[in-house]
Amino acid sequence: MTIDSHVRRGHPITFGLMAFFGIITLAISAWLVSRFNLYHNYRNTSERDRVRFVLFCSCWTVVFSILYAVLFWTFTSSILTSVLSHIVFLAFTWVMWTAAAAAVTEMLGGGLNCSTQSFFVYCGQLNALEAFCWIMWILVTFATLVVLIRGILAARRGDGYRGSLVA
């Protein structure tokens, strides 16, 4: 089995998982943002803004991962599905998820023990948000590494970075 068949099979799976976990993260962060907007019971504006940033990252990831999955199925040799296009999207997304996961982790001090703390109103939801931020970071890191490897192989093959992910 060649690496191209792995990419053809793995691309929809990876981007589907990014969309799936992005929707979960979107739901948690949207619920928290709605509660914060309705009751103004956030601990400080930093907590409110970090959750809003995670909401933005989730929306960005869901929209573009679905778009890239659909484009990969329909236009395998388009500039929109090229290695360069994937690298630009994934690099920007990786930076955003790194910032989001680190910000939420720092806000919570690495995690909350909901039975002993009384500072955070939505303890369980914030713990879940932190976990899913890191899951998203892992998925985006994996996808970025695979696309980088495919880009190096495409450049060595002579296709350049405008080449397709599959030969």
HELIX and SHEET records of a PDB file:
HELIX    1   1 ILE A    3  TYR A   39  1                                  37    
HELIX    2   2 THR A   45  THR A   74  1                                  30    
HELIX    3   3 ILE A   79  THR A   81  5                                   3    
HELIX    4   4 VAL A   83  LEU A  108  1                                  26    
HELIX    5   5 CYS A  123  ARG A  157  1                                  35    
END                                                                             
